[in-house]
Amino acid sequence: MAERLYQTFFHLVLCFGISLGFRPPSLFSPMPSSLTALQAATSTTDSRNLAGTTGTWNREGWIKGFETARSETSYEVKDIKEGSIPTDIRGTLFRNGHAKFDVNGLEIAHPFDGDGMISALTFQDGRAFFRNRFVETEGYKREQKSQKIEYRGTFGTQKPGGWLANIFDMRRKNVANTNVIFWGNRLLALWEGGLPHLMDPITLQTLGESRLANVLKRNQNLCAHPRYDPATDRYVFFSTDPDPRKTKITLYEFDTDFKLVAERSENLQGFSLLHDMVITPSYYVFFKAPLDLQPLPWLLGRTGVASCIRFQDDQPAVAYLIPRNNPSRPMVEIPVDPHFSFHFSNAFDDSSTGEVVVDIIRVPKLYLTDTKGVTGDPIWRSVDYERDVPKSTLWRYRLNPAQATHTKAELWDLYCDFPSIPASRTGQPYRYTYLAAGRDPTVPTPVGVVAKFDVECGRLVDSWRAEPQEFISETVVVPRQGHEERGEGLEDEGYLMTYVFNGETSLSQVLIFDVQKLGKGPVARLQLDSNIPLSLHGTWAPEAVYDGEEILRKFTLFTGLKKFEKVESGMAPIFEF
């Protein structure tokens, strides 16, 4: 019984491994000012090269980025504020993120406890068609019916009624709010505390939870950060199954038909909070931070799960290299300096040295908290960003599996996160990573810079800054038509896309940049009629091309049919796929 209690606790923690402290900058990401590029730095880049920046950001505008999305709608985007939509963009940008921050006016404590919403923007022949819809999980539908908070959130949201209403309530709500992928003509909304949700890519209808062709168990969780392998044309996922003594990791590789083609399991000692991974042709790569658990306050209904995790700065972190393609080869454990990380940029095998090169967004400590129980305010209104948020920066680790040793170096000392690269470079030697960065060289601020960074030379190549009232999300690399994401082409040829929330208008825009002319500003700025809250992760799907009129017709038809349905609160169907 006690062991099962701990397992439930661990699954709740793993539901979303993101902290307030060094939140991926876009989560708390206000914007700086004007269309000037940051000065390119020389070799070991130095934030002093950001001369002239002031760190200015509009706090009130940023807070508006955590208002519940007001509508679920579809339309052709015809209001182009700048430039024009390039005609060589063809496919769909899917994004996911928390978008519901209250239930019948009662606010949640932390955005990561909010229900997920998928937005989609389909491009074809210089036109763009938008739609958005909440992921209708079991928990979402239950709360829509009852109009009250029914679940305790991992990051501090409590049911009304104080600790007596929350004590020993270990149910978890799958908020499906972290990531989205399109693979094998299937759209999946991901959250690492439970099963993925299968979505219709045109109407964004929630079809139900998915077990991925019976590979997953009904109560299993799946990662929110799978990795595409261009060398094998496979998607690599991982699942975690923790208990007080160890954390079991299971790796799955699926082909383009979502057929399981490889599987491997390993046990890590102690508690692990694993949000992301990277792959090379030879290894699956994980970094495990030194963490401790004190679950009693959560069990007694006093706090959220996140407040029960402690960072042990007197213990090492551990890098794990799990061999691929050869189950007889043992896992390699390499102790490294104490730190935490949510996101990796990339990794690759260095054939000249035998090392595994890993580029990582590193922070000196883990800081998880819920403050609503103390202040009465949700965290987006109570946080002191510059004081509370540890500084995350870009580092390179070189891991030697033969000797179980490592070296490390900081590549860029400016506050940054949300690295993205072309999918064709995953697991391969690469040159450029694209980052969301802060604008103040001395302290963390909500991110306001889109940066192109050269990891070979260790320098900032180009960048763009937004206005103080604008708040960006993670950028997604988009290939030009004819250089599809999973094909050949120059590494820095194509476009970057990101959503921008405007704190003055409370509306969102989509910005498109030419990656070779980032500092010149967006080649197109698309004005949406919707408020899309600051989102988390997204994906570009070159295969997801649909007729615009069909999108509008099917979305409208499905929305109309929903009006005649009674909101049900039972378990959503679980798809064997």
PLY file of the C-alpha trace (Angstrom):
ply
format ascii 1.0
element vertex 577
property float x
property float y
property float z
element edge 576
property int vertex1
property int vertex2
end_header
0.00 0.00 0.00
2.77 2.43 0.97
4.72 1.62 -2.17
1.67 2.23 -4.35
1.17 5.55 -2.57
4.69 6.59 -3.53
4.20 5.45 -7.10
1.14 7.65 -7.38
3.12 10.52 -5.93
5.94 10.05 -8.44
3.54 9.91 -11.36
2.05 13.18 -10.22
5.47 14.78 -10.03
6.35 13.50 -13.48
3.16 14.91 -14.90
5.06 18.00 -15.92
8.71 18.45 -15.05
8.85 22.18 -15.25
9.58 24.59 -12.48
8.61 28.13 -11.86
12.20 28.81 -11.00
13.90 28.39 -14.28
10.85 28.17 -16.33
11.44 27.90 -19.96
11.58 31.57 -20.60
8.54 31.62 -22.78
6.40 30.48 -19.93
7.07 33.70 -18.19
8.08 35.60 -21.20
7.52 39.27 -21.70
9.13 41.10 -24.53
11.71 43.70 -24.98
11.88 46.44 -27.51
12.20 47.15 -31.24
13.41 45.35 -34.33
17.13 45.66 -33.70
19.40 42.65 -33.71
21.67 41.91 -30.81
25.34 42.33 -31.52
27.04 39.12 -32.65
29.48 37.90 -30.04
32.94 36.51 -30.45
34.05 33.00 -29.51
33.10 32.37 -25.87
30.06 34.60 -26.11
29.49 37.12 -23.43
26.25 38.81 -22.46
28.18 42.11 -22.32
27.85 42.07 -26.11
24.19 42.96 -25.53
25.13 46.59 -25.04
22.16 48.92 -25.11
19.57 46.49 -23.77
17.69 47.54 -20.66
15.66 44.48 -19.75
12.45 46.49 -20.08
9.29 44.42 -20.07
5.67 45.18 -19.33
4.65 43.16 -16.30
0.93 43.89 -16.55
0.93 42.91 -20.21
2.74 39.69 -19.36
0.17 38.81 -16.69
-2.56 39.08 -19.34
-0.86 36.20 -21.11
-2.33 33.93 -18.41
-5.96 34.72 -19.12
-8.14 31.82 -20.24
-8.55 31.53 -24.01
-11.89 33.14 -24.80
-12.96 31.13 -27.84
-12.61 27.98 -29.90
-12.86 29.04 -33.50
-11.58 28.71 -37.08
-11.01 31.27 -39.82
-8.72 32.27 -42.64
-6.09 34.72 -41.41
-6.41 37.74 -43.70
-5.06 40.50 -41.46
-1.35 40.59 -42.32
0.25 43.40 -40.33
3.66 43.14 -41.99
4.99 41.55 -45.16
3.24 38.60 -46.80
3.01 34.85 -46.27
5.78 33.10 -48.25
4.34 30.85 -50.92
7.01 28.20 -50.31
5.58 27.34 -46.87
3.28 24.32 -47.04
2.08 22.33 -44.03
0.63 22.91 -40.56
2.06 24.46 -37.40
0.53 22.70 -34.38
1.04 24.13 -30.88
0.00 23.09 -27.38
-0.06 24.92 -24.08
-2.04 25.66 -20.94
-4.98 27.88 -21.85
-7.54 27.56 -19.04
-6.55 29.26 -15.80
-9.82 29.21 -13.89
-12.90 27.07 -13.34
-16.05 29.17 -13.10
-13.98 32.14 -11.94
-11.92 30.24 -9.35
-8.29 30.60 -10.39
-5.76 27.79 -10.44
-2.45 28.33 -8.64
0.00 27.73 -11.48
-0.24 27.75 -15.29
1.16 24.21 -15.52
-2.04 23.01 -13.80
-4.11 24.51 -16.64
-5.95 22.52 -19.30
-4.20 22.20 -22.66
-5.37 23.75 -25.90
-4.23 22.82 -29.40
-3.95 25.53 -32.03
-3.24 24.84 -35.68
-2.27 27.05 -38.59
-2.32 25.44 -42.04
-0.34 27.13 -44.84
-0.87 26.61 -48.54
-0.30 28.85 -51.58
0.35 31.96 -49.50
-2.80 31.54 -47.38
-3.18 30.55 -43.71
-6.13 28.89 -41.94
-6.34 28.96 -38.14
-8.28 26.88 -35.59
-7.99 26.16 -31.87
-9.72 23.86 -29.42
-9.24 22.65 -25.84
-8.14 19.06 -25.33
-11.29 17.52 -23.87
-9.77 15.15 -21.35
-11.80 13.30 -18.74
-10.85 15.91 -16.15
-11.66 18.82 -18.44
-15.15 17.46 -19.14
-15.78 16.67 -15.47
-14.98 20.24 -14.45
-16.99 21.68 -17.33
-19.98 19.76 -16.02
-19.55 20.55 -12.32
-18.19 24.08 -12.81
-15.78 23.66 -9.93
-12.19 22.53 -9.38
-12.30 18.74 -9.01
-8.57 17.90 -8.87
-5.48 18.95 -6.98
-2.82 20.30 -9.32
0.78 19.18 -9.32
1.95 22.78 -9.00
-0.25 23.89 -6.14
-3.87 24.12 -7.25
-6.11 22.81 -4.45
-9.77 21.90 -4.35
-11.89 24.39 -2.40
-12.42 23.49 1.26
-8.92 23.64 2.68
-6.71 20.73 3.67
-9.63 18.58 4.81
-11.00 18.58 1.27
-7.60 17.66 -0.16
-6.03 15.26 2.31
-5.10 11.90 0.75
-6.79 12.82 -2.56
-4.25 11.39 -5.00
-6.31 11.52 -8.18
-4.52 13.25 -11.00
-5.93 15.19 -13.89
-4.36 14.63 -17.31
-4.14 18.25 -18.45
-2.66 17.34 -21.88
-0.98 20.74 -22.04
2.71 20.27 -22.88
3.45 19.21 -26.45
1.88 18.00 -29.68
3.26 15.82 -32.48
2.01 14.72 -35.89
3.31 11.29 -36.83
1.89 8.49 -38.94
-0.99 10.81 -39.91
-1.98 10.95 -36.24
-2.07 14.02 -34.03
-1.19 13.45 -30.36
-1.47 15.90 -27.45
1.22 15.02 -24.89
1.57 15.42 -21.12
4.04 13.30 -19.21
1.76 12.32 -16.35
-0.53 10.08 -18.40
-1.47 8.69 -21.79
-1.40 10.87 -24.90
-4.68 12.10 -26.39
-5.53 11.38 -30.02
-6.86 14.44 -31.88
-8.44 15.04 -35.27
-5.88 17.20 -37.15
-8.58 19.14 -39.06
-11.33 19.76 -36.47
-9.05 19.31 -33.40
-11.75 17.08 -31.92
-10.47 15.03 -28.97
-10.96 11.40 -29.93
-9.74 9.94 -26.63
-6.65 8.59 -24.90
-4.29 6.48 -26.98
-2.25 3.40 -26.04
-0.14 3.57 -29.21
-1.12 0.24 -30.78
-1.50 -1.47 -27.38
2.12 -0.72 -26.43
1.15 1.32 -23.37
-0.85 0.17 -20.36
-4.04 1.95 -19.37
-2.47 3.66 -16.34
0.91 4.38 -17.96
2.46 7.77 -18.60
4.31 8.83 -21.75
6.88 11.55 -22.18
6.02 14.98 -23.55
9.38 15.27 -25.36
9.81 12.46 -27.89
12.60 12.81 -30.45
12.45 12.25 -34.19
15.43 10.32 -35.62
16.06 11.34 -39.25
18.66 8.58 -39.70
16.10 5.81 -39.15
12.85 7.73 -39.83
11.54 6.77 -36.40
10.04 8.59 -33.43
11.63 7.79 -30.05
9.50 8.02 -26.88
10.19 7.22 -23.26
8.03 6.33 -20.29
8.91 6.44 -16.60
7.72 4.19 -13.79
9.13 5.42 -10.47
9.01 4.09 -6.94
10.93 5.14 -3.80
14.01 3.10 -4.68
14.38 3.44 -8.43
12.95 4.91 -11.61
12.32 2.57 -14.49
12.76 4.10 -17.94
11.36 2.36 -21.00
12.37 3.52 -24.48
10.13 2.94 -27.51
10.90 3.49 -31.18
8.02 3.65 -33.68
8.17 3.60 -37.48
6.05 5.78 -39.76
3.03 3.49 -39.29
3.38 3.69 -35.50
4.60 0.10 -35.39
6.91 -0.60 -32.43
10.33 -1.53 -33.81
12.58 -1.21 -30.73
12.16 -1.25 -26.96
14.57 -1.12 -24.03
14.18 -0.63 -20.26
16.67 0.46 -17.60
16.50 1.34 -13.91
17.92 4.57 -12.48
18.67 4.72 -8.77
16.38 6.91 -6.70
13.83 9.51 -7.69
14.08 11.08 -11.14
12.30 14.03 -12.70
12.92 13.62 -16.43
11.24 16.03 -18.82
13.41 15.76 -21.93
15.95 13.49 -23.59
18.25 13.49 -26.62
19.38 10.74 -28.95
22.37 9.90 -31.10
22.78 6.93 -33.45
24.48 5.12 -30.55
22.70 6.29 -27.39
19.61 7.53 -25.62
20.83 10.34 -23.34
19.32 11.45 -20.01
20.55 13.81 -17.28
19.26 13.08 -13.77
19.37 15.88 -11.20
20.06 15.23 -7.48
16.58 15.50 -5.97
14.97 14.51 -2.68
11.32 13.95 -1.76
9.39 15.13 1.28
5.83 14.07 0.36
4.07 14.43 3.70
2.74 18.00 3.18
1.21 16.91 -0.13
-0.33 13.75 1.34
-1.87 15.82 4.12
-3.46 18.21 1.65
-1.27 21.16 2.56
0.67 21.78 -0.68
1.08 20.70 -4.25
3.48 17.94 -5.26
6.03 20.39 -6.66
6.65 21.92 -3.25
7.75 18.53 -1.92
10.86 18.26 -4.13
14.22 19.45 -2.81
17.39 20.01 -4.81
20.50 18.47 -3.19
23.39 20.70 -4.20
25.89 18.55 -2.30
25.20 15.55 -4.57
26.22 15.07 -8.22
23.86 14.97 -11.14
24.25 11.88 -13.35
24.40 11.60 -17.13
23.06 8.28 -18.44
24.05 6.85 -21.82
21.71 3.99 -22.74
22.96 2.11 -25.82
20.68 1.82 -28.83
20.54 -1.13 -31.24
22.51 -3.45 -28.95
20.63 -4.67 -25.86
23.68 -6.51 -24.53
25.68 -3.30 -24.04
25.28 -1.95 -20.49
24.10 1.54 -19.61
26.87 4.03 -18.79
26.57 6.30 -15.72
28.71 9.44 -15.59
28.59 11.67 -12.48
28.58 15.37 -13.39
28.27 18.66 -11.51
25.02 19.31 -9.56
22.50 21.05 -11.81
19.06 20.68 -13.32
17.77 20.86 -16.87
14.42 20.66 -18.58
15.49 21.01 -22.20
18.25 19.83 -24.52
19.21 21.35 -27.84
20.80 18.31 -29.47
23.39 15.53 -29.09
25.66 13.63 -31.46
28.46 11.06 -31.55
31.92 12.54 -32.10
33.67 9.84 -34.13
37.05 11.57 -33.79
37.14 11.32 -29.99
34.61 8.60 -29.15
32.70 11.12 -27.04
29.01 11.96 -26.98
28.46 15.70 -27.33
25.38 17.06 -25.52
24.11 20.65 -25.70
21.85 21.44 -22.79
20.03 24.32 -21.13
21.50 24.16 -17.63
20.45 25.81 -14.39
22.36 25.68 -11.10
19.42 24.42 -9.05
15.83 23.25 -9.18
13.24 25.61 -7.80
9.66 24.34 -7.70
7.01 26.14 -5.76
3.37 26.93 -5.36
2.66 30.28 -3.75
-1.11 30.49 -3.86
-1.42 28.72 -0.54
0.75 31.45 0.99
-0.22 34.63 -0.84
-3.67 33.78 -2.16
-2.55 34.81 -5.68
-1.64 32.57 -8.59
2.03 32.46 -9.30
1.96 34.69 -12.39
0.88 37.58 -10.14
3.06 36.77 -7.12
6.39 35.82 -8.69
9.34 38.21 -8.59
10.91 37.10 -11.86
14.35 38.70 -11.58
14.77 37.54 -7.97
13.17 34.08 -8.00
14.04 32.59 -11.37
17.45 30.87 -11.56
19.47 31.73 -14.66
19.33 29.05 -17.36
22.12 29.16 -19.96
23.45 27.07 -22.86
26.20 24.53 -22.03
28.06 21.79 -23.87
28.96 18.51 -22.15
31.35 16.02 -23.75
30.72 12.56 -22.29
33.33 9.81 -22.59
31.50 6.45 -22.31
34.70 4.40 -22.31
36.12 6.16 -19.24
32.86 7.41 -17.68
34.28 10.96 -17.57
33.15 14.31 -18.89
34.16 17.89 -19.64
31.86 20.88 -19.87
31.83 24.48 -21.03
29.27 27.28 -21.07
28.52 28.28 -24.65
26.38 31.34 -23.95
25.88 33.15 -20.66
22.62 34.92 -21.49
19.40 33.66 -19.92
17.77 31.39 -22.51
15.72 28.25 -23.10
13.40 26.49 -25.59
16.14 25.46 -28.06
14.96 24.24 -31.46
16.78 22.84 -34.48
15.76 21.45 -37.87
14.39 17.94 -37.41
16.85 16.72 -40.08
19.76 17.48 -37.70
18.48 15.60 -34.64
21.18 13.28 -33.30
23.63 14.54 -35.93
26.53 17.02 -35.86
24.97 20.44 -36.31
25.83 24.11 -36.26
22.82 26.26 -35.35
20.31 26.24 -32.53
17.45 28.72 -32.19
16.64 30.00 -28.71
14.19 32.13 -26.79
16.36 34.46 -24.71
16.10 37.23 -22.12
17.15 40.75 -22.97
18.91 41.72 -19.76
22.57 40.60 -19.56
22.59 40.56 -15.75
19.33 39.00 -14.52
16.64 36.66 -15.83
13.67 38.37 -17.45
10.76 36.91 -19.37
12.18 36.15 -22.79
11.95 38.72 -25.51
14.65 37.72 -27.98
14.64 35.19 -30.80
18.29 34.13 -31.18
20.28 32.17 -33.75
23.34 30.68 -32.08
26.35 28.98 -33.69
27.35 26.08 -31.42
30.48 25.28 -33.47
32.00 28.74 -33.07
30.32 29.59 -29.77
28.81 32.88 -30.91
25.51 34.62 -31.39
24.93 34.93 -35.14
21.75 36.99 -35.30
18.72 37.90 -33.23
15.49 39.90 -33.06
13.82 41.66 -30.15
10.13 42.31 -29.65
8.39 45.20 -27.90
8.04 45.41 -24.09
4.35 44.45 -24.22
4.92 41.43 -26.52
5.50 37.89 -25.23
6.85 35.16 -27.47
6.66 31.39 -27.30
9.09 28.70 -28.44
10.18 29.02 -32.07
9.62 26.17 -34.52
11.91 25.57 -37.53
9.93 25.38 -40.79
11.55 24.20 -44.05
10.83 25.75 -47.40
8.61 23.65 -49.63
10.91 21.24 -51.46
13.27 21.05 -48.46
10.85 19.22 -46.20
11.71 18.94 -42.55
12.71 15.32 -42.87
14.64 15.75 -46.11
17.84 17.34 -47.27
18.65 21.03 -47.42
20.83 23.66 -45.82
20.72 23.64 -42.04
19.84 27.32 -41.82
17.60 27.52 -44.86
13.94 28.07 -44.17
11.82 29.89 -41.62
11.19 30.27 -37.91
7.65 30.62 -36.57
6.53 31.75 -33.15
3.37 32.98 -31.47
3.46 36.43 -29.88
0.96 37.57 -27.27
0.36 41.33 -27.13
-0.34 42.55 -23.60
-1.92 45.79 -24.84
-4.47 44.26 -27.22
-4.78 40.86 -25.43
-4.60 39.26 -28.88
-1.98 37.01 -30.46
0.05 37.13 -33.64
2.13 34.60 -35.53
5.54 35.79 -36.71
7.45 34.22 -39.60
11.21 34.87 -39.90
13.69 34.01 -42.61
16.40 32.20 -40.61
19.14 33.83 -42.70
17.75 37.33 -42.07
16.49 37.04 -38.52
17.69 40.47 -37.44
15.71 42.19 -40.19
12.48 41.21 -38.49
9.57 39.04 -39.55
8.83 38.51 -43.23
5.18 38.18 -42.18
3.21 39.16 -39.07
-0.20 37.46 -39.00
-2.84 39.01 -36.74
-5.12 36.47 -35.05
-8.61 37.24 -33.76
-7.87 35.11 -30.71
-6.03 35.40 -27.42
-3.67 32.42 -27.38
-2.03 32.32 -23.92
1.72 31.85 -23.68
2.09 28.32 -25.00
4.69 25.61 -24.46
5.78 23.40 -27.37
4.85 22.89 -30.98
5.71 21.02 -34.15
5.78 21.60 -37.88
3.99 18.95 -39.96
4.77 19.25 -43.69
2.47 16.28 -44.39
-0.56 17.95 -42.76
-1.87 19.87 -45.77
-5.63 20.37 -46.00
-7.92 22.46 -48.16
-8.75 25.68 -46.34
-12.45 25.61 -47.09
-12.59 21.99 -45.88
-10.99 23.05 -42.59
-13.57 25.78 -42.01
-16.50 23.59 -43.06
-15.56 20.58 -40.91
-14.64 22.70 -37.89
-17.97 24.53 -38.07
-19.89 21.30 -38.55
-18.26 19.62 -35.57
-18.79 22.70 -33.40
-22.45 22.74 -34.33
-22.91 19.10 -33.47
-21.28 19.64 -30.08
-24.00 22.12 -29.13
-26.51 19.28 -29.17
-24.37 17.05 -27.00
-24.59 16.91 -23.23
-21.23 17.39 -21.54
-20.28 14.02 -20.07
-17.76 13.47 -17.29
-16.97 9.79 -17.71
-13.77 8.20 -18.93
-12.88 9.16 -22.50
-12.51 6.22 -24.90
-9.04 4.67 -24.94
-7.83 3.93 -28.44
-5.89 0.77 -28.99
-3.84 2.75 -31.44
0 1
1 2
2 3
3 4
4 5
5 6
6 7
7 8
8 9
9 10
10 11
11 12
12 13
13 14
14 15
15 16
16 17
17 18
18 19
19 20
20 21
21 22
22 23
23 24
24 25
25 26
26 27
27 28
28 29
29 30
30 31
31 32
32 33
33 34
34 35
35 36
36 37
37 38
38 39
39 40
40 41
41 42
42 43
43 44
44 45
45 46
46 47
47 48
48 49
49 50
50 51
51 52
52 53
53 54
54 55
55 56
56 57
57 58
58 59
59 60
60 61
61 62
62 63
63 64
64 65
65 66
66 67
67 68
68 69
69 70
70 71
71 72
72 73
73 74
74 75
75 76
76 77
77 78
78 79
79 80
80 81
81 82
82 83
83 84
84 85
85 86
86 87
87 88
88 89
89 90
90 91
91 92
92 93
93 94
94 95
95 96
96 97
97 98
98 99
99 100
100 101
101 102
102 103
103 104
104 105
105 106
106 107
107 108
108 109
109 110
110 111
111 112
112 113
113 114
114 115
115 116
116 117
117 118
118 119
119 120
120 121
121 122
122 123
123 124
124 125
125 126
126 127
127 128
128 129
129 130
130 131
131 132
132 133
133 134
134 135
135 136
136 137
137 138
138 139
139 140
140 141
141 142
142 143
143 144
144 145
145 146
146 147
147 148
148 149
149 150
150 151
151 152
152 153
153 154
154 155
155 156
156 157
157 158
158 159
159 160
160 161
161 162
162 163
163 164
164 165
165 166
166 167
167 168
168 169
169 170
170 171
171 172
172 173
173 174
174 175
175 176
176 177
177 178
178 179
179 180
180 181
181 182
182 183
183 184
184 185
185 186
186 187
187 188
188 189
189 190
190 191
191 192
192 193
193 194
194 195
195 196
196 197
197 198
198 199
199 200
200 201
201 202
202 203
203 204
204 205
205 206
206 207
207 208
208 209
209 210
210 211
211 212
212 213
213 214
214 215
215 216
216 217
217 218
218 219
219 220
220 221
221 222
222 223
223 224
224 225
225 226
226 227
227 228
228 229
229 230
230 231
231 232
232 233
233 234
234 235
235 236
236 237
237 238
238 239
239 240
240 241
241 242
242 243
243 244
244 245
245 246
246 247
247 248
248 249
249 250
250 251
251 252
252 253
253 254
254 255
255 256
256 257
257 258
258 259
259 260
260 261
261 262
262 263
263 264
264 265
265 266
266 267
267 268
268 269
269 270
270 271
271 272
272 273
273 274
274 275
275 276
276 277
277 278
278 279
279 280
280 281
281 282
282 283
283 284
284 285
285 286
286 287
287 288
288 289
289 290
290 291
291 292
292 293
293 294
294 295
295 296
296 297
297 298
298 299
299 300
300 301
301 302
302 303
303 304
304 305
305 306
306 307
307 308
308 309
309 310
310 311
311 312
312 313
313 314
314 315
315 316
316 317
317 318
318 319
319 320
320 321
321 322
322 323
323 324
324 325
325 326
326 327
327 328
328 329
329 330
330 331
331 332
332 333
333 334
334 335
335 336
336 337
337 338
338 339
339 340
340 341
341 342
342 343
343 344
344 345
345 346
346 347
347 348
348 349
349 350
350 351
351 352
352 353
353 354
354 355
355 356
356 357
357 358
358 359
359 360
360 361
361 362
362 363
363 364
364 365
365 366
366 367
367 368
368 369
369 370
370 371
371 372
372 373
373 374
374 375
375 376
376 377
377 378
378 379
379 380
380 381
381 382
382 383
383 384
384 385
385 386
386 387
387 388
388 389
389 390
390 391
391 392
392 393
393 394
394 395
395 396
396 397
397 398
398 399
399 400
400 401
401 402
402 403
403 404
404 405
405 406
406 407
407 408
408 409
409 410
410 411
411 412
412 413
413 414
414 415
415 416
416 417
417 418
418 419
419 420
420 421
421 422
422 423
423 424
424 425
425 426
426 427
427 428
428 429
429 430
430 431
431 432
432 433
433 434
434 435
435 436
436 437
437 438
438 439
439 440
440 441
441 442
442 443
443 444
444 445
445 446
446 447
447 448
448 449
449 450
450 451
451 452
452 453
453 454
454 455
455 456
456 457
457 458
458 459
459 460
460 461
461 462
462 463
463 464
464 465
465 466
466 467
467 468
468 469
469 470
470 471
471 472
472 473
473 474
474 475
475 476
476 477
477 478
478 479
479 480
480 481
481 482
482 483
483 484
484 485
485 486
486 487
487 488
488 489
489 490
490 491
491 492
492 493
493 494
494 495
495 496
496 497
497 498
498 499
499 500
500 501
501 502
502 503
503 504
504 505
505 506
506 507
507 508
508 509
509 510
510 511
511 512
512 513
513 514
514 515
515 516
516 517
517 518
518 519
519 520
520 521
521 522
522 523
523 524
524 525
525 526
526 527
527 528
528 529
529 530
530 531
531 532
532 533
533 534
534 535
535 536
536 537
537 538
538 539
539 540
540 541
541 542
542 543
543 544
544 545
545 546
546 547
547 548
548 549
549 550
550 551
551 552
552 553
553 554
554 555
555 556
556 557
557 558
558 559
559 560
560 561
561 562
562 563
563 564
564 565
565 566
566 567
567 568
568 569
569 570
570 571
571 572
572 573
573 574
574 575
575 576
